[in-house]
């Protein structure tokens, strides 16, 4: 994921609003105790997600891929006062850190964690979703888009993380590199879908921003 020059990344971080003490503690514990801590959204991306929700004031946010809860906490900062986040993950081993940081936070009454397969859970959810954040297994990105698009209100947004995939999507893609193939296919699919307009934003590992028309 380190394909943005370090000096530029450092400069961007130095000129981005600080994360909260809660988020700092969660980041520290994730790096100390959890494998692959690079999956954490992190400071700059977290502030971006917070700013998006402050602008939208969404009432219903769906997150696909909770990990240790950093991104959910960031998005909760800008929720509508009666808003809620449903966040889905299939990794039961993360429950202890989620209970400690996410579900014990000031936003706990607005965040609902669902353990299980997102493609099984999404059909059971209500419609009129305002914002979706996709940050889960890459081969299912296109399937997640298909599952949520008809449940979103017109004008709602989808943000999909890791769409640059360490820059691999801009190189010659090997057919056996399933994640890169899937991300590239997703990028092309949503770019050509007349139901949405899209901007690929080169923040961190790339975020595809989609607005439902």
C-alpha positions in Angstrom: 0.0 0.0 0.0 3.1 2.2 0.2 3.0 3.6 -3.3 2.4 7.3 -2.4 5.8 9.0 -1.7 6.5 8.9 2.1 7.3 12.6 2.2 3.9 13.5 0.6 2.0 11.1 2.9 3.7 12.5 5.9 3.0 16.1 4.8 -0.6 15.2 4.2 -0.9 13.7 7.7 0.7 16.8 9.3 -1.8 19.0 7.6 -4.9 17.0 8.4 -7.0 17.4 11.6 -5.9 15.1 14.4 -7.8 11.9 15.3 -9.5 11.6 18.6 -8.0 10.0 21.7 -10.4 7.1 21.2 -9.3 6.5 17.6 -5.6 6.9 18.6 -6.0 4.2 21.3 -7.8 1.9 18.9 -5.1 2.4 16.2 -2.4 1.6 18.7 -4.1 -1.5 20.0 -4.8 -2.7 16.5 -1.1 -2.4 15.6 0.0 -4.2 18.8 -2.5 -7.1 18.8 -4.1 -7.7 15.4 -2.5 -9.3 12.4 -2.4 -7.2 9.2 -2.9 -3.8 10.9 -2.5 -2.1 7.5 -6.1 -2.9 7.0 -7.0 -0.1 9.4 -8.4 3.0 7.7 -6.0 5.2 9.5 -5.7 8.9 10.2 -6.1 10.6 6.8 -8.7 8.3 5.4 -10.5 8.3 8.8 -10.7 12.1 8.7 -12.0 11.9 5.1 -14.8 9.5 6.2 -15.7 11.8 9.1 -15.9 14.8 6.9 -18.1 13.0 4.4 -20.6 12.1 7.1 -20.5 15.6 8.5 -21.4 16.9 5.0 -24.2 14.3 4.4 -25.6 13.9 7.9 -26.8 10.4 6.9 -29.5 8.6 8.8 -28.6 5.1 7.6 -25.0 4.0 6.9 -24.0 0.5 5.9 -20.4 -0.6 6.4 -19.3 -3.9 4.8 -16.1 -4.9 6.6 -15.8 -3.7 10.2 -12.3 -4.9 11.0 -11.5 -3.3 14.4 -14.1 -0.5 14.1 -11.9 2.5 13.2 -13.8 3.5 10.1 -17.2 3.0 11.8 -16.2 5.3 14.6 -15.1 7.9 12.1 -18.3 7.8 10.2 -20.3 7.9 13.4 -18.9 11.4 14.1 -21.1 13.0 11.4 -24.3 10.9 11.7 -27.7 12.6 11.9 -28.7 12.7 15.5 -31.2 9.9 14.9 -28.9 8.2 12.5 -27.4 4.7 12.7 -24.6 2.6 11.3 -25.0 -1.1 10.6 -21.5 -2.6 10.2 -20.9 -6.2 9.1 -18.0 -8.5 9.5 -17.5 -12.3 9.5 -14.5 -12.4 11.8 -15.6 -13.4 15.3 -12.1 -13.1 16.7 -12.4 -9.3 16.5 -15.3 -9.1 18.9 -13.3 -8.3 22.0 -11.6 -5.3 20.5 -14.9 -4.1 19.0 -16.6 -4.4 22.4 -13.8 -2.4 24.1 -13.6 0.5 21.6 -16.5 0.6 19.2 -19.5 -0.7 21.2 -18.3 1.0 24.4 -17.9 4.4 22.7 -20.2 7.5 22.9 -21.7 6.3 19.6 -22.6 2.8 20.8 -26.3 3.4 20.7 -26.0 4.4 17.0 -23.7 1.5 15.9 -25.0 -2.0 15.3 -22.5 -4.8 14.6 -23.7 -7.8 12.7 -21.6 -10.9 12.6 -21.9 -12.9 9.4 -21.7 -12.9 5.6 -22.6 -9.5 4.2 -24.3 -11.0 1.1 -26.7 -12.9 3.4 -27.4 -10.0 5.7 -27.8 -7.2 3.2 -31.1 -8.5 1.7 -32.6 -8.4 5.2 -31.9 -4.7 5.7 -34.3 -1.8 5.2 -34.1 0.3 2.0 -33.3 4.0 1.8 -29.6 3.6 2.7 -27.8 7.0 2.6 -24.2 5.9 2.6 -22.3 2.6 2.1 -18.7 2.0 2.8 -17.2 -1.2 1.2 -14.0 -2.4 2.7 -14.1 -6.2 2.7 -13.0 -9.1 0.6 -12.0 -7.8 -2.8 -13.4 -10.6 -5.0 -16.9 -9.7 -3.8 -16.8 -6.0 -4.5 -19.0 -6.2 -7.6 -21.4 -8.5 -5.7 -21.7 -6.0 -2.8 -22.4 -3.2 -5.2 -25.2 -5.3 -6.8 -26.6 -6.1 -3.4 -26.8 -2.5 -2.1 -27.6 -0.4 -5.2 -31.3 -1.0 -5.2 -31.5 -0.4 -1.4 -30.1 3.1 -1.6 -32.0 6.3 -1.9 -31.5 8.4 -5.0 -28.6 10.8 -4.2 -27.0 8.2 -1.8 -23.3 7.5 -1.9 -21.2 4.4 -2.0 -17.5 4.6 -1.0 -15.3 1.6 -1.9 -11.9 1.3 -0.4 -8.6 -0.1 -1.9 -9.6 0.5 -5.5 -6.0 1.2 -6.5 -4.8 -1.9 -4.8 -1.3 -0.7 -4.2 -1.1 0.6 -7.7 -1.5 -2.9 -9.2 -4.6 -2.0 -11.2 -2.6 0.4 -13.3 0.0 -2.3 -14.2 -0.3 -5.4 -16.3 -2.6 -7.6 -14.3 -1.8 -11.3 -14.0 -4.8 -13.5 -14.5 -4.1 -15.5 -11.3 -4.1 -12.3 -9.2 -7.7 -12.7 -8.2 -8.0 -9.6 -6.0 -6.5 -7.3 -8.5 -8.6 -8.8 -11.3 -11.7 -8.3 -9.1 -10.9 -4.7 -8.2 -10.2 -3.8 -11.8 -13.5 -5.4 -12.8 -15.3 -3.5 -10.1 -13.8 -0.2 -11.2 -14.8 -0.8 -14.8 -18.3 -2.1 -13.9 -19.3 1.0 -11.8 -17.7 3.4 -14.2 -20.0 2.0 -17.0 -23.1 1.7 -14.8 -25.7 4.4 -15.8 -27.3 4.3 -12.3 -24.3 6.1 -10.7 -21.7 8.8 -11.3 -18.2 8.1 -10.1 -14.9 9.7 -9.0 -11.9 7.6 -8.2 -10.0 9.5 -5.5 -6.3 8.7 -4.9 -6.5 8.9 -1.1 -4.3 6.3 0.5 -5.1 3.1 -1.4 -7.8 4.7 -3.5 -11.5 5.3 -2.8 -14.2 5.0 -5.5 -16.9 7.5 -4.7 -20.3 6.7 -6.3 -23.5 8.8 -6.3 -26.7 7.1 -7.1 -28.6 9.0 -9.8 
